[in-house]
Amino acid sequence: MSRPNHGGIVRALTGILLASATLSAAPAISAIYNNSSFIPTGYPGYGIAPSSLFVIQGTGLADPGTPVLQDTTHGLPLTLSGASLSVTVSGKTTHPAIYYTSPTQVAAVLPAATPVGTGTITVTYKGATSAPFPVKVVTSALGFSMYAGSVAIATDAVTGALLGYTQSGKPGEIILLWGTGLGADPADSDTTYTPAPHQLNVNLQLYIGEIKADIIYQGASVYPGVAVLGVTIPPSVATGCFVSVSALIDQTPSNVATLPIASDGGVCHDAYSGLDGKQINQAALGTYKTGSLRVLQNNSVVSGNPKSSGQATAALLQVSTSFAPEAPAVGGCLLSPGSGSVSVTGLDSGTVTLTPSGGSAVTMTGFATGEYSALLPVVPGGNYTFRGSGGTQVGGFQAAINMPVPALNWTNQSAAATVNRAAGLPVTWTGGMPKTLVNITGFSAAAEIGVGFSCLVAVEAGQFTVPANILLALPAGSGYVVLINNSPPGNFSATGIDFGTISASINFVENTIYN
């Protein structure tokens, strides 16, 4: 089994604030997360499993200075940079070994002997102890380690090469997926590198592109707290840059990661946006300028009566992000919001108009710099042409999209009114734009918790079931399900943007109760 370097195992340390801690102030804990999934407290899938990596965030936790990842061959220390940890559950106290520290974040391994249940954790720093902070210890809570947003840390089982947008996974390839949270592993060390780690007997179901994958190995890696899964990429999986990777252990969902997959193992291609892996790499590196033009027909039910309306939108933006613009690969689903951060700045693009086939030009309303909208009559089939006059940051442009018929018909829309998350959600339809994609999206909220999902499938399929491993990551609550038929993406260019896309869509909306 190949070994990646330490930097690919523990979540990136960039962005950690190295604020000074005063000796007189006690440390304070603000949050505890699974080191790989970072699922927040209270969300489905939250919890820290014994023998897993977790992080504590707060203030005054340890000495200032650059965090240093400890060498597991010499054993992880129980005290590092003046900090030590105590976990008490059901009257039993354990002391996690520490991977790294900073004043605002500490990463450690929860000992295998920690009981399952609700307890407390404290940080002691140079004699001052924090107030006890609640911790939920669970049997299993798998998290996939990720980079560049949601890309799973996955390596070729033979060469050890890290998979990415330009060196993708290949159908039938055996890979290693890295993460943490499979569950207690008393056979291996919580503190020291283990040359012969053991498998764990947990009821794990793993899905790649929503196809159940064959698991060759599931268990500990050589590193304390780090789990590894040896799996075969399903030969029949659809290729794409954002193929979903998810898992269930009994009814506990993992986070959802993505895996670039190409038939030749090279540069991936995203069917939704039309971008390839090289362009997506550029977008993921930091800042890019993009344009998005869209015509859509909205269908909803208001007070029991069907209602349809048309709309057009245009957005010309500078985007600064720590992750790629993601949409699920065909046949798969992703959760939202994903990992990473994004900031958007509108680009001055002048005036934008829209002209339908046989109609007059409509000047779109600019409600913010670079962002435009126009309400339309019900959108029939036909051609729609966007024209931009150009502004100080984006040059003039012209782009057209065809909205073909027949229109989509959601044949079992009432099934989405009440959803049993553990049973999955079957969706069926007829018609739709030939050779296009259907996007099934949804959202559920309860109290201050809200999670959404998005799935893509070819319109010719006529049906798709949103699987339980996705729906169980949503809280039981209320929200909606939307069925969207998207036209094939087109491209347009203009001075001042790196790439532009244009599309048309038909939307159906159903208010939903998620049980």
N, C-alpha and C positions, 0 to 999 in steps of 0.2 A: 504494500500500500504506500503510495507516494505521500510525501509530507510537504505541505505548503509552508511558507515562512510565517513567522509569528504575526506579521502585519496583516495577514489575511484571515486571522482567526478571531481576534477580539475587535469589536466595532471600532471604526476609525476614531482617533482621539482628537482630530482637528475640531476646533470650535469650543474646546473646553476652556473656560475662563480661569486663568491662574491668579485669581485675586488673593491678596494677602489675608491670612487669618491672624487675628490677635490672640495672644496667649490667654487673655482673661475671659474671652467669650467661649461659651460651650458650643460644640458643633451642633448644627441643626439639619435634620433630614427633611427634604421636601417631596421626594418620590423614590420608588423602587421599581426597577424594570428587569424583565428578562433581557440579557445582554444582546440577543440576536433579534428578537421580534419587536421589542420596545412597545408592546401592547400596553396601553394605559390601565391604571386601576379601574375596576368596575366593568371593563369591556369583556365580552365573551373571549375566552382563551387566555385571560389574564391569570397569572399565578407564577410562583417560583417553585420549580421542582427540585428535590434533593439531587445532588451531584451535578448541578447546572451552574452556569455562569450568570451572575446578576450584577446590576450596577445600582449604586446608591447615589442620588443627586441631592445637593444641599449647599450649605455654606460652612466654612471653618472646619472642613472634614479632615484636613491633613496639611503637611508643610507645603508652602508654595514651591514652585519650580516645575520644570518640564517633566510630565509623567514618564516613567520608565517601566516598560513591560518586564516583569520578572522572569528569570530563566527557570523553567520547570525542571531542568535536569538537576538542579541543586535544591529543588523544593521551594514551594511558595511560602513566604513568611506569614505568621499570624499577626505580626506588627510591622508596619511599613510607614516610613515618614511620620512617625509619631502616632499613627492611627491603628486601632484594633476594633474588631466587631464582635458583637454578641447577639445570638438569635435565641429566643425562648418561645417554645411552642409546647403546650400541654405539660408544663412544668419541667421540661428538659431544655437545657441550654447547650448550644454548640457554638463554636468559634470558627467562622469562615477564614480560609487562607486567601491572601490578597494578591491579585495580579498587578494592579497599578493604583496610584493615588494622585489626587490633586486636591486643592482646597474645595472644589465644587463637585468632584465625582470620584467614586471609589468602585473598582471592579473586583469581585471576589467569587469564590466557589462555595455554594451552600453544601455543607457536609452531608454525606449519604445518610448519616444517623439522625438527621433532623426529622422530627415527626411531621406528619401531614396534619394541617389544621391552621387556624388563625392564631397568630402570636404577635410578638413584637421584636424589633431589632433596634440596637443602639450602636452608636459610634463613640468610642472614647479616643480623644485626642489630647495627648500630653496631660493626662490626669483629669480632664473635664469630659463628662459624659453627656451625650445628647438626651433629649426627652425620648422615651420609647415611641417608635413609629410602627404602625400596624403592618404586618406582613402576612400574606396569604400563601401558605405552603401547600402545594397540590401534588398529586401522584405524578402527573406528567403535564407538561405545557411546552410543546415543541416550538422552537423558533428557528427559522432559517436565517443564517447570516447573509447580509446583503452588502452591496457596494453600488455606487452611482445611482442611488435611489432605491430601486427594488430588485436589481439584478442579483440573483442567488450566487453566493460564492460556491462555485462548482468547478471541479477539476477533472481532467481526463484521468481515468483510473490507471492508465499505463504510463503516460508521459508526465502527468502532473500539471499540464498546461491549464491555466485559468481560462475559462470560457467567457466570451464577451461578444460584442456586436460584430466584430470583424473576424473573430475566431470562434464560431458558433458551435453549439452541440450538434450532433448528427443523429438522425433516427437510427436506433439500434445500438448506439454507443453506450458503453458502461462508464458511468461518471460517479464521482463522490460529491455529495452535498454536505456542506458543513453547517453546524448550528449547535444548539444546546437545548436541554429540557426534556430528554426522553424519560428520565426518572432515576430513582436511586440506584447506584451502582456500587454496592459494598465490595465487589470483587476487585475494583481498581482504586488507585489512590486519589484522594481529594487534593493532594498537594504536589505530587511528584510525577514526572514523566514516566509513562508505563509502556515498555516496549512490546508487550503482548496483551492488548486490551481485549475485553470480552463483549459479546453480544448481549443485548437486553431483550427480555421476553415481554414486549408490550404489544398491544393490539393496534399496530400502526397500519394505516391505509394511506398510501402516497399517490398523488395524482399529478401528472404532467400533461398540460393541455386538457384537463378533465378526463384523461384516460388513466385508469389504474395502472401504475408502473410495477414491474417486478422488482422486489427488494432482495438484493443478494446479501447485504450485511446491514444491520442496524444496531448500533451500540456505541461504546466509548471509542474515542480516538486515543492517540498516545498522550494527548495533553489533558490535564485535569479539567473537568467541567465541559469539555468540548466533545460534542457528539458528531458522528459521521455516518452517512447513509450511502451504501453502495447500491446503485439502482441502474436499470437499463432504460434508456429513453425509448418509449414505445415506438416500434417501427412504423405504426400507422398515424403517429401524431402529425397534426398540421404544422407546417413550418411558419416562422415569424420571428420578430425581434422581441416580442413580449409574451412568450408562451408561459402560461401560469404554472406555478409549482406550489402545491398546497398539501395539507395532510390533516387527518383526523386520528386522534388516539381516543378510542371509545367515542364519546360525543364532544371532546374538546378540540376545537379547531386551532391550527397553527396560524401564523401570519401567512400572507400570500406573497410569494416572490415571483420573479420572472426569469426566464431562461431563453436567450437567443438560440434559435435552431434553424439551420439551413440544410438542404438536402446533401450538399457537398461539405458541410462543416466549415464553410467560409463566411463571407459577408451575408448577414441576414437581410430580409426584406419585409417591411411592414405593409400589409395589404390595406390597412385602414388609412394611413396617411400617404402612402406611396413613397415613403422615404426608405433608403437603404441604411445599413449599419454604419457606413462611413458618415453619412449626414446626421444620423442619430448621435454618433460619437461627438460630432461637432456641437450639436445642441446640448449634450450632457456636460460639455466642458465648462460652461459658464454662461456666456451672454451671446444671444443671437437675435436677429430681427426677422420677423415673420409676418405673413399676411394670411388671413382666413376669410373667405367669402362663402356665404351660405344662404340658400333659399329653403324654407321649410313650411310644411303644412301641419298644424296642430289640431288633433282631434281629442276632445275630452267630454266628460259627462258633467253637466252643471244642473243641480236640482233635479236629477233624474232624466234630463234631456240632453241628447248628443249636441255638441257644439264644435264647429270647425272654424279655423282662422288661419290666415297666412302671415308670414313674416320673412323678412330678409335681414341679415346681419353682415357687417364687415368689421374686421378688427385688424389693424396694422400696428404691431406692437414690438417693442424691445423687451425681451424676456431674459432675466438673469435667474439661473436655477442651478440646483445641485443634483438634478436628475433629468432624465430624458423625457420628452413628451410621450406618455404611455397610452396605448389602447390595447386591449387584449388581442392576442392572436386568434385567428378564426377557429372556432370550436372551443374556446377557453373563456375564462372569467377572471377579472381582477377586482380587488377591493379599492375603495377610495374613502378618505384621502390616503394617498400613498406616502412613502417616506420622502424626506427632503424638504427644501424650502424653495419658494419662487417669489420673485417680484416682477411686476409688469409696469412698463412705462409706455404710454401711447405715443405714436409717431405722427407728426403733422403731415397729413396726406391730402389736404385741400378738400374738395367737394366730391362726394361719391353718389352716383345715380344708378338706378336699376331700371332696365327696360324689358318688359315681358314681350313674348311673341305677339305681334299685332297690336301692341299697346303703346302708350306714351311713357316717356321716361319719368320716374319718380325720384325726387331728390331725397336721399336718406338723411335722417336726423342725426347730427353729431352730438351724442349725449356726453361724450368725454373725448379728449384728444385721441385721435386714431380709432375711435369706436363709433360705429354707426348702426342705425336700425330703422326699419320701415315696416309699418303694418300694411298688409295686402289683403285683397279679397281671397277667398279660398283658392289655393294654388292648384290650377289644373296642370295637365301635361303641357310640355312645350319648352321653348328656349328662353333663358333669362340671361341678360347681358349686364354686367357691372362695368361702369366706367369711372375712373378716378382722374380728377383734374391735375393732381399732383400738388404737393405742398413744399414746405421748406426741408422736409426730411425724407419724403418718399416721392418719387417721380410719378408721372401719369401712367395709367395702365388701363387695359381692357381685357375682360375675361368672360367667357360664357359657359353656362352649364345647362344640360338638357334634363328636364323632369319627365321621364317617360311614363306611360301608362301600360298595364293596368295598375291601379293603386292597391296598396296592401290592405288586407282585411284581417284583423285580429279575431280569430274565430272562437277562442275560449277566454275572452277578456274577463268575464266574471270570475274565473278561477283565481285571478290575482287579487280579488277583493279580500280574501282571508288566506294567509299562507302559513302552513305548518313547516317551519324551518327545517326540522329533522327529516321531512319527507321529500324535500325538493319541490320545485315549482315547474310543472309542465306548461309550455307555451306553444300554441299552434296558430298557423296563419295560412292564408291563401293569397295568390296574386303577388304583387310587388314588382319592383323594377328588375328585369332579367339581369342575371350575372352581377347581382349586387349583394350587399351585406345587410343583415338584420342585427341591430344593436338592442339588447334587452338590458335595461338599467333599472335600478331600484334603490330605495333608501329607507332606513328605519331609524327612529329616534325614540329614546326613553329617558326622561329626566334630562341630564346634560350630555347624554351619550348618543352619538349619531354615526352610523356607518352606511356606506353605499356600496353597490356592486355594478359591474358592467360586463356583459358577455357579448361575443360576436359569433354569428353563424351565417352561412350562405343562405340566401333567400330560397333557393331551390329545395333546401332541406324540409321546409314546411313545419318544422317542429324543433324544439330544444327544451331540455329540462335543466333549469338552474339547480345545480347539485347542492346537497346538504352541506358538504364541506365548505361551500361559499356562504350559504344562508345562515349557518350556525355562527358565523362570525358577526352577524348583525344582532343587535339587541332585540328582545321581544318588545314590540312597540308599534307605533303607527308611522305610515309614510306613504310610499307610492311605488308603482311599477310603470315603466314607460317602454313601449315597443317602438323602435325607430327603424325605418328602412332607408339606408343611405345609398346614394348613387355612387358609382365608381369615382374615386377622387381624381380631380383634374389639377393641373398646375398652372400657375401664371407667374410672370416675373415683372419686376419693377425696380428701378434704381432706388437703392436705399434699403432693400430687404434681401435676406439671404435665400429665402424660398417662400413660395406662396401656394396655397391650396384653395380649391373651390369645390363645393359639393351641394347636393340637394337632398332633402329628407322628408319623410312622412312620419309623423309622431302620433302615438296613441297613449293616453294617460289614464291610469286606474288608481284611485285611492286604495290603500292597502293596510290591513291589520296583520302584523307578523306575530305569530304565536310561537 
